């Protein structure tokens, strides 16, 4: 399905987040409500959601959300023993990728889709600093559905307060520069959230020469 996209590529859509040692921009209304809702409904059906288990301290645990990995050939994603081979791009994801690339002046070759079924689904503190996201990556995160808190904390400076951003329906968060080297982020559990949220996180992955075991690393 081709949607009429609400283009938000102008500089006036962005809020600059005041975060030392980081470059973070936030567009609260990147997609209008109608367009965001249409994509939410389409992606709920079109994405081949998977529910995995990971081993933590020798015990298997459910990943607290559903997810899927899309990307160009050779952009596999490995974390906590999971090997996620890139699924072929589907039309709605390609449409959104094109729009986000235009708005962020960056290119991306892979995408992690997460489905938070309610407020019990979450992601723990982490940075997207794995080897395949080399250097100072630009990571663009589109939210569809229920609003969720996104919290950041500085890795090295206790004097810097945490930052909380509410990721709303149709919003776009962009992290670049040294953000992944100096900050961590989380989407914590929220008992009051009863609705579903889809998060699409675009990044550029460097093809890996050989797979290897990795520490736990998750994306909001």
N, CA, C and O of each residue as an XYZ file, in Angstrom:
880
protein
N       0.849     -1.185      0.000
C       0.000      0.000      0.000
C       0.890      1.242      0.000
O       1.820      1.352      0.798
N       0.598      2.154     -0.886
C       1.335      3.419     -0.917
C       0.543      4.470     -0.155
O      -0.625      4.710     -0.461
N       1.161      5.091      0.821
C       0.484      6.100      1.625
C       0.897      7.492      1.166
O       1.982      7.690      0.619
N       0.014      8.441      1.399
C       0.372      9.839      1.198
C       1.215     10.269      2.394
O       0.707     10.396      3.508
N       2.476     10.487      2.160
C       3.379     10.768      3.265
C       3.363     12.244      3.618
O       3.369     13.115      2.748
N       3.343     12.498      4.909
C       3.472     13.854      5.415
C       4.963     14.134      5.553
O       5.593     13.685      6.510
N       5.522     14.860      4.619
C       6.962     15.079      4.602
C       7.360     16.129      5.613
O       6.831     17.240      5.623
N       8.302     15.762      6.465
C       8.769     16.660      7.526
C      10.266     16.869      7.419
O      10.972     16.795      8.425
N      10.755     17.124      6.236
C      12.198     17.201      6.045
C      12.767     18.573      6.375
O      13.986     18.747      6.373
N      11.914     19.548      6.657
C      12.403     20.875      6.973
C      13.029     20.948      8.344
O      12.747     20.118      9.209
N      13.887     21.950      8.547
C      14.593     22.070      9.817
C      13.658     22.452     10.962
O      14.013     22.275     12.127
N      12.462     22.978     10.650
C      11.574     23.450     11.703
C      10.905     22.321     12.465
O      10.264     22.586     13.482
N      11.019     21.081     12.027
C      10.370     19.973     12.727
C      11.193     19.488     13.910
O      10.673     18.783     14.776
N      12.472     19.856     13.960
C      13.382     19.229     14.911
C      13.491     19.999     16.224
O      13.561     21.228     16.242
N      13.504     19.249     17.310
C      13.893     19.770     18.618
C      15.287     19.230     18.928
O      15.507     18.019     18.882
N      16.213     20.105     19.239
C      17.553     19.673     19.625
C      17.546     19.341     21.120
O      17.161     20.164     21.951
N      17.976     18.126     21.442
C      18.009     17.692     22.829
C      19.354     18.099     23.442
O      20.415     17.785     22.901
N      19.292     18.791     24.560
C      20.504     19.270     25.227
C      21.151     18.117     25.988
O      20.759     17.804     27.112
N      22.150     17.487     25.361
C      22.833     16.344     25.952
C      24.323     16.474     25.671
O      24.730     16.377     24.513
N      25.152     16.691     26.691
C      26.588     16.824     26.447
C      27.183     15.554     25.862
O      26.759     14.449     26.199
N      28.156     15.712     24.994
C      28.849     14.590     24.353
C      27.931     13.777     23.460
O      28.175     12.589     23.248
N      26.885     14.386     22.935
C      25.923     13.664     22.109
C      25.291     14.603     21.097
O      25.317     15.824     21.253
N      24.726     14.012     20.062
C      23.924     14.745     19.081
C      22.591     14.022     18.964
O      22.512     12.930     18.401
N      21.540     14.644     19.505
C      20.222     14.026     19.543
C      19.191     15.025     19.054
O      19.111     16.149     19.549
N      18.406     14.604     18.079
C      17.320     15.422     17.555
C      16.014     14.656     17.696
O      15.995     13.427     17.638
N      14.924     15.390     17.884
C      13.623     14.758     18.057
C      12.577     15.525     17.275
O      12.459     16.744     17.399
N      11.815     14.797     16.463
C      10.687     15.370     15.720
C       9.403     14.766     16.280
O       9.067     13.634     15.931
N       8.666     15.490     17.147
C       7.468     14.914     17.770
C       6.385     14.547     16.764
O       5.614     13.617     17.000
N       6.314     15.265     15.643
C       5.304     14.981     14.622
C       6.038     14.799     13.296
O       6.048     15.702     12.459
N       6.639     13.652     13.109
C       7.304     13.358     11.842
C       6.303     12.858     10.816
O       6.352     13.257      9.653
N       5.391     11.983     11.241
C       4.267     11.554     10.408
C       2.980     12.066     11.036
O       2.828     12.043     12.257
N       2.057     12.528     10.204
C       0.778     12.941     10.775
C       0.034     11.713     11.297
O       0.383     10.582     10.960
N      -0.983     11.938     12.112
C      -1.661     10.848     12.804
C      -2.269      9.840     11.837
O      -2.172      8.632     12.055
N      -2.892     10.327     10.775
C      -3.531      9.418      9.812
C      -2.502      8.522      9.141
O      -2.713      7.316      9.011
N      -1.384      9.111      8.712
C      -0.354      8.333      8.032
C       0.295      7.349      8.992
O       0.517      6.189      8.644
N       0.602      7.812     10.201
C       1.217      6.937     11.190
C       0.309      5.754     11.510
O       0.786      4.626     11.630
N      -0.976      5.994     11.646
C      -1.916      4.920     11.954
C      -2.017      3.921     10.811
O      -2.110      2.715     11.040
N      -1.998      4.426      9.575
C      -2.061      3.520      8.427
C      -0.832      2.617      8.377
O      -0.952      1.421      8.112
N       0.348      3.180      8.630
C       1.556      2.364      8.653
C       1.545      1.376      9.809
O       1.970      0.232      9.651
N       1.063      1.806     10.968
C       0.981      0.900     12.108
C       0.151     -0.334     11.761
O       0.577     -1.464     12.000
N      -1.033     -0.112     11.197
C      -1.917     -1.221     10.849
C      -1.275     -2.133      9.807
O      -1.366     -3.356      9.903
N      -0.628     -1.534      8.817
C      -0.023     -2.341      7.754
C       1.150     -3.160      8.273
O       1.286     -4.337      7.939
N       2.001     -2.539      9.091
C       3.195     -3.240      9.568
C       2.852     -4.323     10.583
O       3.557     -5.328     10.663
N       1.794     -4.144     11.354
C       1.386     -5.195     12.274
C       1.155     -6.503     11.530
O       1.462     -7.579     12.043
N       0.613     -6.407     10.323
C       0.313     -7.598      9.534
C       1.489     -8.022      8.646
O       1.709     -9.215      8.434
N       2.240     -7.051      8.131
C       3.246     -7.364      7.106
C       4.568     -7.866      7.681
O       5.271     -8.631      7.021
N       4.917     -7.454      8.889
C       6.193     -7.877      9.472
C       6.063     -9.286     10.028
O       5.089     -9.607     10.709
N       7.032    -10.111      9.740
C       7.039    -11.497     10.236
C       7.639    -11.511     11.641
O       8.795    -11.888     11.837
N       6.833    -11.096     12.603
C       7.297    -10.947     13.977
C       7.789    -12.266     14.538
O       7.178    -13.307     14.296
N       8.891    -12.239     15.287
C       9.417    -13.428     15.944
C       9.550    -13.162     17.444
O       9.837    -12.044     17.872
N       9.334    -14.220     18.227
C       9.462    -14.132     19.679
C      10.540    -15.110     20.104
O      10.347    -16.323     20.018
N      11.659    -14.602     20.556
C      12.819    -15.430     20.861
C      13.049    -15.539     22.357
O      12.482    -14.798     23.161
N      13.900    -16.489     22.694
C      14.410    -16.625     24.044
C      15.911    -16.365     24.027
O      16.594    -16.671     23.050
N      16.412    -15.798     25.116
C      17.843    -15.600     25.259
C      18.291    -16.243     26.564
O      17.516    -16.383     27.511
N      19.549    -16.625     26.588
C      20.106    -17.253     27.782
C      20.832    -16.197     28.610
O      21.751    -15.538     28.124
N      20.415    -16.045     29.851
C      21.023    -15.098     30.776
C      21.431    -15.864     32.031
O      20.589    -16.446     32.716
N      22.726    -15.857     32.322
C      23.250    -16.582     33.474
C      22.783    -18.038     33.481
O      22.411    -18.592     34.516
N      22.815    -18.636     32.285
C      22.521    -20.053     32.164
C      21.056    -20.417     32.060
O      20.735    -21.588     31.860
N      20.149    -19.449     32.188
C      18.720    -19.723     32.116
C      18.105    -19.043     30.897
O      18.491    -17.934     30.528
N      17.137    -19.729     30.277
C      16.445    -19.155     29.136
C      15.334    -18.223     29.595
O      14.567    -18.555     30.499
N      15.253    -17.053     28.965
C      14.216    -16.075     29.258
C      13.605    -15.583     27.952
O      14.299    -15.464     26.942
N      12.308    -15.297     27.975
C      11.672    -14.682     26.811
C      12.209    -13.276     26.609
O      12.346    -12.521     27.571
N      12.513    -12.917     25.369
C      12.786    -11.517     25.056
C      11.486    -10.744     25.307
O      10.442    -11.140     24.790
N      11.516     -9.665     26.075
C      10.277     -8.983     26.480
C       9.692     -8.078     25.404
O       9.368     -6.920     25.667
N       9.560     -8.605     24.206
C       8.944     -7.925     23.073
C       9.098     -8.848     21.875
O       9.866     -9.809     21.927
N       8.379     -8.568     20.804
C       8.581     -9.265     19.535
C       9.496     -8.416     18.670
O       9.598     -7.205     18.869
N      10.168     -9.052     17.704
C      11.092     -8.285     16.884
C      11.327     -8.972     15.545
O      10.917    -10.113     15.336
N      11.990     -8.259     14.649
C      12.429     -8.792     13.361
C      13.496     -7.870     12.796
O      13.512     -6.671     13.075
N      14.385     -8.443     12.000
C      15.526     -7.729     11.436
C      15.403     -7.714      9.918
O      15.235     -8.767      9.301
N      15.483     -6.541      9.313
C      15.438     -6.375      7.869
C      16.717     -5.678      7.420
O      17.302     -4.894      8.168
N      17.144     -5.967      6.202
C      18.339     -5.286      5.733
C      18.867     -5.819      4.428
O      18.327     -6.765      3.854
N      19.936     -5.193      3.968
C      20.624     -5.646      2.767
C      21.360     -6.948      3.065
O      21.634     -7.248      4.227
N      21.687     -7.729      2.028
C      22.430     -8.969      2.258
C      23.735     -8.716      3.012
O      24.425     -7.726      2.770
N      24.060     -9.625      3.926
C      25.306     -9.524      4.675
C      25.231     -8.706      5.935
O      26.253     -8.495      6.589
N      24.042     -8.232      6.305
C      23.916     -7.371      7.494
C      23.298     -8.136      8.664
O      22.434     -7.608      9.363
N      23.734     -9.367      8.876
C      23.180    -10.137      9.988
C      23.477     -9.454     11.319
O      24.442     -8.702     11.460
N      22.607     -9.745     12.292
C      22.685     -9.117     13.615
C      22.735    -10.236     14.652
O      21.861    -11.102     14.677
N      23.753    -10.217     15.504
C      23.931    -11.267     16.502
C      24.006    -10.637     17.887
O      24.807     -9.732     18.121
N      23.173    -11.117     18.800
C      23.243    -10.669     20.182
C      22.691    -11.772     21.077
O      21.710    -12.430     20.730
N      23.321    -11.967     22.221
C      22.929    -12.981     23.204
C      22.703    -14.353     22.578
O      21.785    -15.074     22.970
N      23.532    -14.711     21.617
C      23.422    -16.005     20.980
C      22.396    -16.079     19.874
O      22.331    -17.090     19.174
N      21.582    -15.038     19.685
C      20.620    -15.015     18.587
C      21.318    -14.576     17.306
O      22.089    -13.616     17.303
N      21.044    -15.276     16.237
C      21.546    -14.878     14.926
C      20.347    -14.451     14.090
O      19.518    -15.281     13.716
N      20.257    -13.169     13.800
C      19.133    -12.629     13.035
C      19.611    -12.317     11.625
O      20.307    -11.329     11.389
N      19.217    -13.189     10.688
C      19.542    -12.939      9.295
C      18.589    -11.884      8.742
O      17.404    -11.896      9.075
N      19.080    -10.978      7.909
C      18.191     -9.917      7.415
C      17.091    -10.463      6.515
O      17.354    -11.188      5.555
N      15.865    -10.105      6.841
C      14.737    -10.393      5.964
C      14.747     -9.411      4.798
O      15.260     -8.299      4.918
N      14.172     -9.834      3.662
C      14.098     -8.932      2.517
C      13.198     -7.739      2.851
O      12.171     -7.879      3.515
N      13.610     -6.570      2.375
C      12.820     -5.367      2.597
C      11.406     -5.553      2.050
O      11.218     -6.146      0.988
N      10.436     -5.053      2.766
C       9.051     -5.048      2.301
C       8.667     -3.614      1.945
O       9.256     -2.672      2.474
N       7.685     -3.433      1.056
C       7.381     -2.083      0.545
C       7.163     -1.020      1.610
O       7.741      0.059      1.481
N       6.359     -1.249      2.670
C       6.157     -0.147      3.630
C       7.444      0.263      4.338
O       7.625      1.441      4.644
N       8.337     -0.681      4.601
C       9.596     -0.322      5.240
C      10.496      0.455      4.289
O      11.195      1.375      4.712
N      10.487      0.096      3.015
C      11.273      0.848      2.035
C      10.741      2.267      1.883
O      11.518      3.212      1.739
N       9.412      2.420      1.915
C       8.834      3.757      1.823
C       9.272      4.620      2.999
O       9.677      5.768      2.817
N       9.191      4.066      4.198
C       9.592      4.824      5.380
C      11.094      5.087      5.397
O      11.531      6.164      5.803
N      11.878      4.117      4.962
C      13.331      4.313      4.889
C      13.671      5.486      3.980
O      14.513      6.314      4.326
N      13.033      5.563      2.837
C      13.292      6.654      1.903
C      12.954      8.003      2.529
O      13.724      8.956      2.405
N      11.815      8.089      3.194
C      11.397      9.343      3.814
C      12.353      9.748      4.936
O      12.718     10.917      5.056
N      12.754      8.777      5.750
C      13.641      9.086      6.872
C      15.032      9.454      6.380
O      15.670     10.339      6.949
N      15.513      8.794      5.338
C      16.812      9.168      4.776
C      16.791     10.601      4.270
O      17.760     11.340      4.444
N      15.702     10.989      3.651
C      15.586     12.354      3.145
C      15.586     13.364      4.298
O      16.209     14.422      4.207
N      14.888     13.028      5.371
C      14.756     13.962      6.489
C      16.025     14.062      7.324
O      16.302     15.112      7.904
N      16.793     12.989      7.391
C      17.969     12.966      8.259
C      19.276     13.157      7.508
O      20.335     13.242      8.130
N      19.222     13.227      6.169
C      20.429     13.379      5.351
C      21.430     12.263      5.640
O      22.633     12.508      5.734
N      20.928     11.042      5.781
C      21.761      9.874      6.030
C      21.190      8.702      5.238
O      20.047      8.752      4.784
N      21.986      7.653      5.074
C      21.518      6.439      4.426
C      21.618      5.278      5.406
O      22.466      5.274      6.299
N      20.739      4.294      5.228
C      20.665      3.156      6.136
C      20.536      1.874      5.317
O      19.940      1.873      4.240
N      21.103      0.780      5.838
C      21.014     -0.495      5.121
C      20.399     -1.604      5.962
O      20.373     -2.756      5.529
N      19.901     -1.282      7.160
C      19.297     -2.306      7.999
C      18.317     -1.657      8.969
O      18.356     -0.453      9.224
N      17.431     -2.510      9.501
C      16.342     -1.995     10.346
C      15.941     -3.056     11.354
O      15.717     -4.211     10.992
N      15.852     -2.669     12.610
C      15.315     -3.535     13.652
C      13.905     -3.063     13.976
O      13.692     -1.914     14.363
N      12.949     -3.968     13.811
C      11.562     -3.690     14.163
C      11.254     -4.344     15.501
O      11.518     -5.532     15.686
N      10.704     -3.589     16.425
C      10.290     -4.103     17.727
C       8.797     -3.882     17.911
O       8.260     -2.841     17.533
N       8.141     -4.862     18.489
C       6.727     -4.728     18.831
C       6.586     -4.856     20.343
O       6.809     -5.925     20.911
N       6.213     -3.754     20.985
C       5.921     -3.738     22.409
C       4.414     -3.962     22.561
O       3.614     -3.104     22.188
N       4.030     -5.124     23.111
C       2.615     -5.500     23.127
C       1.819     -4.722     24.166
O       0.612     -4.537     24.010
N       2.475     -4.271     25.210
C       1.868     -3.447     26.255
C       3.004     -2.917     27.125
O       4.174     -3.031     26.760
N       2.660     -2.338     28.276
C       3.678     -1.741     29.125
C       4.600     -2.729     29.813
O       5.616     -2.330     30.382
N       4.263     -4.023     29.771
C       5.152     -5.032     30.339
C       6.344     -5.321     29.437
O       7.369     -5.816     29.908
N       6.225     -5.022     28.160
C       7.353     -5.191     27.238
C       8.282     -3.990     27.364
O       7.828     -2.856     27.511
N       9.574     -4.246     27.304
C      10.542     -3.184     27.587
C      11.881     -3.534     26.963
O      12.039     -4.589     26.347
N      12.843     -2.635     27.131
C      14.225     -2.899     26.743
C      15.120     -2.257     27.795
O      14.887     -1.124     28.216
N      16.154     -2.998     28.219
C      17.010     -2.538     29.299
C      18.050     -1.529     28.845
O      18.152     -1.204     27.663
N      18.821     -1.042     29.809
C      19.867     -0.073     29.525
C      20.894     -0.664     28.555
O      21.365     -1.784     28.748
N      21.234      0.088     27.525
C      22.215     -0.365     26.547
C      22.636      0.808     25.668
O      22.022      1.874     25.694
N      23.681      0.591     24.900
C      24.084      1.493     23.818
C      24.147      0.679     22.537
O      24.473     -0.507     22.564
N      23.836      1.312     21.421
C      23.952      0.641     20.122
C      25.365      0.860     19.589
O      25.587      1.589     18.623
N      26.312      0.202     20.256
C      27.724      0.432     19.947
C      28.433     -0.850     19.524
O      29.642     -0.980     19.710
N      27.692     -1.790     18.958
C      28.296     -3.037     18.514
C      29.205     -2.798     17.313
O      29.077     -1.785     16.626
N      30.129     -3.734     17.057
C      31.132     -3.513     15.995
C      30.545     -3.237     14.618
O      31.133     -2.483     13.844
N      29.386     -3.838     14.291
C      28.853     -3.606     12.943
C      28.303     -2.196     12.759
O      28.046     -1.776     11.631
N      28.121     -1.460     13.856
C      27.702     -0.063     13.758
C      28.929      0.804     14.017
O      29.015      1.479     15.042
N      29.860      0.781     13.098
C      31.180      1.341     13.321
C      31.175      2.865     13.468
O      30.292      3.568     12.977
N      32.211      3.335     14.170
C      32.428      4.777     14.261
C      31.358      5.474     15.075
O      30.989      5.026     16.161
N      30.861      6.583     14.530
C      29.826      7.377     15.179
C      28.540      7.244     14.351
O      28.257      8.097     13.510
N      27.769      6.190     14.582
C      26.627      5.920     13.712
C      25.487      6.913     13.898
O      25.299      7.480     14.974
N      24.741      7.106     12.831
C      23.458      7.812     12.909
C      22.371      6.760     12.981
O      22.259      5.909     12.099
N      21.572      6.819     14.032
C      20.509      5.850     14.262
C      19.195      6.602     14.353
O      19.034      7.490     15.190
N      18.255      6.241     13.488
C      16.957      6.911     13.425
C      15.878      5.960     13.920
O      15.785      4.823     13.456
N      15.064      6.422     14.860
C      14.082      5.567     15.519
C      12.679      6.158     15.355
O      12.372      7.218     15.900
N      11.836      5.457     14.599
C      10.464      5.897     14.347
C       9.517      5.136     15.257
O       9.612      3.914     15.371
N       8.600      5.851     15.908
C       7.630      5.243     16.823
C       6.229      5.327     16.239
O       5.821      6.356     15.702
N       5.499      4.213     16.355
C       4.111      4.127     15.909
C       3.300      3.445     17.006
O       3.704      2.403     17.521
N       2.175      4.021     17.359
C       1.336      3.396     18.368
C       1.453      4.083     19.716
O       1.615      5.302     19.791
N       1.370      3.295     20.783
C       1.339      3.838     22.139
C       2.592      4.629     22.458
O       3.693      4.234     22.073
N       2.435      5.738     23.156
C       3.578      6.512     23.597
C       4.330      5.780     24.696
O       3.719      5.174     25.576
N       5.667      5.835     24.647
C       6.499      5.210     25.669
C       7.628      6.144     26.063
O       8.126      6.918     25.246
N       8.027      6.061     27.330
C       9.157      6.846     27.812
C      10.461      6.275     27.274
O      10.657      5.060     27.245
N      11.339      7.158     26.855
C      12.684      6.823     26.395
C      13.639      7.599     27.283
O      13.627      8.830     27.279
N      14.461      6.901     28.040
C      15.312      7.546     29.039
C      16.773      7.331     28.679
O      17.180      6.226     28.321
N      17.556      8.395     28.775
C      18.988      8.341     28.498
C      19.772      8.686     29.759
O      19.326      9.490     30.578
N      20.952      8.067     29.908
C      21.857      8.420     30.993
C      23.289      8.427     30.466
O      23.668      7.606     29.631
N      24.061      9.363     30.970
C      25.465      9.474     30.567
C      26.264      8.341     31.198
O      26.051      7.993     32.360
N      27.183      7.770     30.429
C      27.943      6.630     30.917
C      28.989      7.014     31.959
O      29.297      6.217     32.845
N      29.535      8.220     31.865
C      30.722      8.559     32.646
C      30.556      9.731     33.592
O      31.421      9.953     34.439
N      29.474     10.489     33.480
C      29.334     11.714     34.251
C      28.109     11.651     35.147
O      26.977     11.747     34.673
N      28.339     11.488     36.441
C      27.248     11.437     37.400
C      26.570     12.791     37.572
O      25.442     12.863     38.059
N      27.257     13.875     37.171
C      26.687     15.210     37.330
C      25.658     15.542     36.257
O      24.937     16.532     36.375
N      25.584     14.728     35.217
C      24.640     14.986     34.125
C      23.326     14.262     34.416
O      23.324     13.038     34.547
N      22.226     14.976     34.520
C      20.952     14.314     34.833
C      20.455     13.461     33.675
O      20.794     13.692     32.514
N      19.651     12.482     34.018
C      19.010     11.662     32.990
C      18.064     12.515     32.153
O      17.560     13.542     32.609
N      17.836     12.074     30.932
C      16.935     12.758     30.002
C      15.778     11.820     29.686
O      15.998     10.655     29.352
N      14.550     12.314     29.786
C      13.378     11.520     29.433
C      12.651     12.175     28.267
O      12.330     13.363     28.307
N      12.398     11.388     27.231
C      11.654     11.835     26.060
C      10.471     10.890     25.876
O      10.647      9.672     25.904
N       9.283     11.426     25.692
C       8.131     10.580     25.391
C       8.045     10.377     23.886
O       7.805     11.318     23.130
N       8.246      9.133     23.463
C       8.189      8.794     22.045
C       6.735      8.547     21.678
O       6.143      7.541     22.068
N       6.172      9.473     20.929
C       4.746      9.454     20.617
C       4.495      8.895     19.223
O       5.425      8.666     18.450
N       3.235      8.683     18.926
C       2.775      8.129     17.649
C       3.214      9.021     16.489
O       2.787     10.172     16.395
N       4.064      8.493     15.607
C       4.537      9.248     14.456
C       5.780     10.070     14.705
O       6.174     10.855     13.842
N       6.412      9.919     15.858
C       7.606     10.715     16.175
C       8.873     10.031     15.665
O       8.891      8.825     15.421
N       9.932     10.830     15.510
C      11.215     10.326     15.023
C      12.326     10.870     15.902
O      12.446     12.081     16.085
N      13.143      9.968     16.447
C      14.300     10.325     17.257
C      15.557      9.951     16.489
O      15.649      8.849     15.949
N      16.528     10.859     16.437
C      17.776     10.606     15.720
C      18.946     10.819     16.669
O      19.091     11.887     17.263
N      19.774      9.798     16.803
C      20.985      9.870     17.616
C      22.195      9.719     16.709
O      22.253      8.797     15.895
N      23.159     10.618     16.845
C      24.337     10.569     15.983
C      25.553     11.060     16.777
O      25.507     11.205     17.998
N      26.638     11.308     16.041
C      27.849     11.745     16.713
C      28.345     10.707     17.709
O      28.391      9.516     17.399
N      28.718     11.158     18.908
C      29.281     10.281     19.933
C      28.217      9.720     20.890
O      28.552      9.192     21.950
N      26.963      9.834     20.519
C      25.890      9.445     21.437
C      26.042      8.009     21.938
O      25.920      7.759     23.138
N      26.307      7.064     21.033
C      26.366      5.665     21.445
C      27.607      5.357     22.282
O      27.616      4.395     23.050
N      28.643      6.165     22.137
C      29.853      5.953     22.932
C      29.734      6.538     24.345
O      30.414      6.087     25.268
N      28.880      7.528     24.504
C      28.852      8.261     25.779
C      27.540      8.138     26.547
O      27.482      8.511     27.719
N      26.491      7.625     25.918
C      25.186      7.522     26.578
C      24.611      6.112     26.438
O      24.919      5.383     25.495
N      23.766      5.754     27.406
C      22.928      4.563     27.321
C      21.468      5.000     27.290
O      21.131      6.116     27.685
N      20.605      4.096     26.812
C      19.183      4.416     26.796
C      18.359      3.171     27.126
O      18.849      2.045     27.034
N      17.112      3.389     27.506
C      16.195      2.315     27.877
C      14.765      2.732     27.571
O      14.445      3.920     27.539
N      13.903      1.734     27.345
C      12.448      1.923     27.338
C      11.927      1.074     28.500
O      11.761     -0.136     28.343
N      11.666      1.680     29.660
C      11.304      0.910     30.848
C       9.860      0.421     30.816
O       9.035      0.906     30.042
N       9.580     -0.550     31.674
C       8.209     -1.038     31.821
C       7.318      0.061     32.379
O       7.739      0.859     33.217
N       6.091      0.087     31.902
C       5.101      1.053     32.365
C       3.762      0.326     32.497
O       3.117      0.020     31.494
N       3.345      0.052     33.738
C       2.159     -0.760     33.981
C       0.892     -0.137     33.388
O      -0.047     -0.853     33.043
N       0.864      1.180     33.270
C      -0.333      1.843     32.793
C      -0.535      1.805     31.290
O      -1.592      2.198     30.796
N       0.467      1.335     30.556
C       0.360      1.292     29.089
C      -0.293     -0.019     28.680
O       0.247     -1.091     28.953
N      -1.437      0.054     28.035
C      -2.181     -1.140     27.645
C      -2.149     -1.395     26.138
O      -2.534     -2.474     25.688
N      -1.694     -0.416     25.356
C      -1.733     -0.524     23.898
C      -0.374     -0.917     23.335
O       0.638     -0.889     24.034
N      -0.374     -1.281     22.064
C       0.822     -1.752     21.395
C       1.615     -0.594     20.768
O       1.061      0.447     20.417
N       2.911     -0.813     20.644
C       3.799      0.159     20.010
C       4.744     -0.574     19.072
O       5.304     -1.610     19.430
N       4.920     -0.040     17.879
C       5.927     -0.512     16.932
C       7.047      0.512     16.895
O       6.803      1.713     16.784
N       8.263      0.030     16.988
C       9.445      0.880     16.863
C      10.294      0.371     15.707
O      10.614     -0.816     15.643
N      10.656      1.258     14.803
C      11.527      0.935     13.671
C      12.822      1.699     13.838
O      12.821      2.930     13.820
N      13.924      0.992     13.998
C      15.216      1.622     14.225
C      16.120      1.356     13.040
O      16.536      0.222     12.804
N      16.422      2.407     12.296
C      17.265      2.315     11.102
C      18.702      2.631     11.452
O      18.981      3.538     12.235
N      19.624      1.862     10.855
C      21.049      2.106     11.066
C      21.819      1.570      9.873
O      21.248      0.914      9.002
N      23.111      1.847      9.834
C      23.987      1.300      8.801
C      24.892      0.270      9.442
O      25.657      0.580     10.355
N      24.800     -0.962      8.958
C      25.592     -2.066      9.475
C      26.706     -2.402      8.501
O      26.510     -2.378      7.286
N      27.873     -2.715      9.037
C      28.994     -3.171      8.227
C      28.932     -4.684      8.157
O      28.823     -5.351      9.186
N      29.000     -5.233      6.950
C      28.927     -6.682      6.782
C      30.030     -7.352      7.585
O      31.167     -6.881      7.598
N      29.697     -8.448      8.253
C      30.635     -9.160      9.102
C      31.313    -10.268      8.331
O      30.661    -10.961      7.550
N      32.618    -10.456      8.530
C      33.358    -11.500      7.838
C      33.065    -12.873      8.409
O      33.078    -13.863      7.677
N      32.795    -12.951      9.730
C      32.445    -14.209     10.355
C      31.662    -13.935     11.626
O      31.926    -12.956     12.323
N      30.686    -14.808     11.936
C      29.875    -14.588     13.129
C      30.675    -14.845     14.382
O      31.632    -15.619     14.382
N      30.265    -14.173     15.468
C      30.894    -14.399     16.754
C      29.895    -14.106     17.864
O      28.940    -13.350     17.681
N      30.134    -14.718     19.014
C      29.246    -14.506     20.153
C      29.380    -13.084     20.655
O      30.473    -12.517     20.661
N      28.269    -12.511     21.074
C      28.285    -11.115     21.473
C      27.622    -10.932     22.814
O      26.834    -11.771     23.250
N      27.938     -9.850     23.459
C      27.252     -9.492     24.686
C      25.829     -9.047     24.344
O      25.502     -8.796     23.184
N      24.994     -8.956     25.379
C      23.628     -8.511     25.165
C      23.629     -7.063     24.718
O      24.290     -6.214     25.315
N      22.879     -6.791     23.656
C      22.745     -5.412     23.200
C      21.383     -5.277     22.554
O      21.037     -6.069     21.677
N      20.605     -4.297     22.964
C      19.234     -4.193     22.525
C      18.978     -2.772     22.022
O      19.741     -1.841     22.281
N      17.881     -2.651     21.298
C      17.556     -1.340     20.737
C      16.128     -0.985     21.065
O      15.237     -1.833     21.015
N      15.912      0.284     21.403
C      14.574      0.742     21.773
C      13.699      0.871     20.571
O      12.533      1.247     20.694
